[in-house]
Amino acid sequence: MATLVEIAAQLVSAHASSTPMTSDELLAEIAKVHAALKKLDAGGTLEAEGEIKPAVRVKDAFKKNEVVCLICGKGGFKTLTRHLATAHDLKPAAYRKQFGIPSKQSLVAKSYSESRRKLANDRGLADNLAKARDVRMAKIKAEKAPARAVKAAPAAKAPGKAAMAALAAKAPAKASRKGTRVKDRAVGKQ
């Protein structure tokens, strides 16, 4: 059976294989993992730390050609969204809130964002977007215009109760006259 030191070394080596660490950081990580394993072996529980400290400074995480994850310190990403979802099961809003990143700060490398913007402009997507916005605004205005016309013409209201009663009285009389004509014709033919 492996000792706690061996297990701690295996855990830290797995972590170090994906995250660059200095020798001092490796030793500190081994000591931290060993202490946690020792506490668990004695029957204790681990308490979650109140606030997770970022692996790197927030200013250093957003570089021109890459973005670095503040949780694990892994870098080389063009965009951080997929890494957050797969590795840390976090959404970008929760990540921003956890580290105090403003919502205006993009979680994308600056060069990647610039290249995507240039590509969109070359394809004319900005013009298409402007045209679509104009069409949508015209539809909204057209929908509001009839509503305003109905409100502006209150004189064209439905007839009052007296007019409705008069119409109702005339309608059955016409129907009964037609009915009697049909009956008279049927009787006359016999």
C-alpha positions in Angstrom: 0.0 0.0 0.0 1.2 3.5 -0.9 2.1 5.9 1.9 0.6 9.3 2.2 3.7 11.0 0.9 3.7 8.8 -2.2 0.0 9.5 -2.8 0.6 13.3 -2.3 3.6 13.1 -4.8 1.4 11.4 -7.4 -1.4 13.9 -7.1 1.0 16.9 -7.3 2.9 15.4 -10.2 -0.4 15.0 -12.1 -1.2 18.6 -11.4 2.3 19.7 -12.3 2.1 17.9 -15.7 -0.6 20.4 -16.8 0.5 23.5 -14.9 4.0 24.9 -15.0 5.3 25.2 -11.4 8.6 26.2 -9.9 10.4 23.8 -7.5 9.4 25.9 -4.5 5.7 25.7 -5.7 6.0 22.0 -6.1 7.4 21.5 -2.6 4.7 23.8 -1.1 2.0 21.9 -3.1 3.3 18.5 -1.9 3.3 19.7 1.7 -0.3 21.1 1.4 -1.6 17.9 -0.2 0.2 15.7 2.3 -1.3 17.7 5.2 -4.8 17.4 3.7 -4.4 13.6 3.2 -3.1 13.2 6.7 -6.2 15.1 8.1 -8.5 12.9 6.0 -6.7 9.7 7.1 -7.2 10.8 10.8 -11.0 11.0 10.2 -11.2 14.8 9.8 -12.9 16.8 7.1 -11.5 19.4 4.8 -13.0 22.8 5.0 -13.4 24.8 1.8 -11.4 28.0 1.8 -13.6 31.1 1.9 -11.9 32.8 -1.0 -9.9 31.2 -3.8 -6.8 33.2 -4.6 -6.0 33.5 -8.3 -3.1 31.5 -9.7 -1.9 34.7 -11.4 -2.8 38.3 -11.2 -5.9 39.4 -13.1 -3.9 41.9 -15.1 -1.4 39.2 -16.1 -4.2 36.8 -17.1 -5.3 38.7 -20.2 -2.4 39.0 -22.7 -2.3 39.9 -26.3 -2.0 36.3 -27.7 -3.3 34.2 -24.8 -5.6 34.1 -21.8 -4.6 32.4 -18.5 -7.0 30.7 -16.3 -7.0 32.3 -12.8 -8.2 29.1 -11.1 -5.5 26.6 -12.3 -3.0 28.9 -13.8 -3.0 27.1 -17.2 -2.4 29.4 -20.1 -2.3 29.3 -23.9 -6.0 29.7 -24.5 -7.5 31.9 -27.2 -10.8 31.9 -25.4 -11.5 30.8 -21.9 -15.1 29.9 -22.0 -14.7 26.2 -23.1 -11.9 25.6 -20.5 -14.1 27.0 -17.7 -17.0 24.8 -18.7 -15.0 21.5 -19.1 -12.3 21.8 -16.5 -14.0 23.8 -13.7 -17.7 23.5 -14.5 -18.1 27.3 -14.4 -20.0 29.8 -16.5 -18.2 33.0 -17.5 -20.5 35.1 -15.3 -19.6 33.1 -12.2 -15.9 33.2 -13.1 -16.0 37.0 -13.4 -17.9 37.3 -10.1 -15.4 35.0 -8.3 -12.4 37.1 -9.3 -14.0 40.5 -9.6 -13.5 40.8 -13.4 -15.6 43.5 -15.0 -18.4 42.4 -17.3 -16.9 44.5 -20.1 -13.6 42.5 -20.0 -13.7 39.9 -22.7 -12.5 36.3 -21.8 -10.7 36.1 -25.1 -7.1 36.9 -26.2 -6.9 40.4 -27.7 -5.3 39.2 -31.0 -8.0 36.6 -31.4 -10.7 39.2 -30.9 -9.1 41.6 -33.4 -8.7 38.9 -36.0 -12.4 37.9 -35.7 -13.4 41.6 -35.9 -11.3 42.0 -39.1 -12.7 38.9 -40.6 -16.3 40.0 -39.9 -15.7 43.4 -41.5 -14.1 41.8 -44.6 -17.2 39.7 -45.1 -19.5 42.7 -44.7 -21.2 41.3 -41.6 -21.4 44.8 -40.0 -23.3 46.1 -43.0 -25.7 43.1 -42.9 -26.2 43.7 -39.2 -27.0 47.4 -39.8 -29.5 46.4 -42.5 -31.2 43.9 -40.3 -31.5 46.4 -37.5 -33.1 48.9 -39.9 -35.6 46.3 -41.1 -36.5 45.4 -37.5 -37.0 49.0 -36.5 -39.2 49.6 -39.6 -41.4 46.6 -38.5 -41.7 47.9 -35.0 -42.7 51.3 -36.3 -45.3 49.8 -38.6 -46.8 47.8 -35.8 -47.1 50.9 -33.6 -48.6 53.1 -36.4 -51.9 51.2 -36.7 -52.2 51.1 -32.9 -51.9 54.9 -32.8 -54.5 55.3 -35.6 -57.0 53.3 -33.6 -56.4 55.4 -30.6 -56.6 58.6 -32.6 -60.0 57.8 -34.1 -62.3 57.2 -31.1 -65.4 58.4 -33.1 -65.3 55.2 -35.1 -66.4 53.2 -32.0 -68.8 50.3 -32.2 -72.5 51.2 -32.1 -74.2 51.7 -28.8 -76.8 49.5 -27.1 -79.8 51.1 -28.7 -78.3 50.7 -32.2 -77.5 47.1 -31.5 -81.0 46.4 -30.3 -82.4 48.0 -33.5 -80.2 45.8 -35.7 -81.1 42.7 -33.8 -84.8 43.5 -34.2 -84.4 44.0 -38.0 -82.3 40.9 -38.6 -84.9 38.2 -37.5 -87.6 40.0 -39.5 -85.7 39.7 -42.7 -84.9 36.0 -42.0 -88.6 35.3 -41.4 -89.7 37.0 -44.6 -87.2 34.9 -46.6 -88.4 31.8 -44.8 -92.1 32.5 -45.6 -91.3 33.2 -49.3 -89.7 29.8 -49.6 -92.6 28.2 -47.8 -95.1 30.0 -50.1 -93.3 28.8 -53.2 -93.2 25.2 -51.9 -96.9 25.3 -51.1 -97.8 26.9 -54.5 -96.0 24.2 -56.4 -98.0 21.4 -54.8 
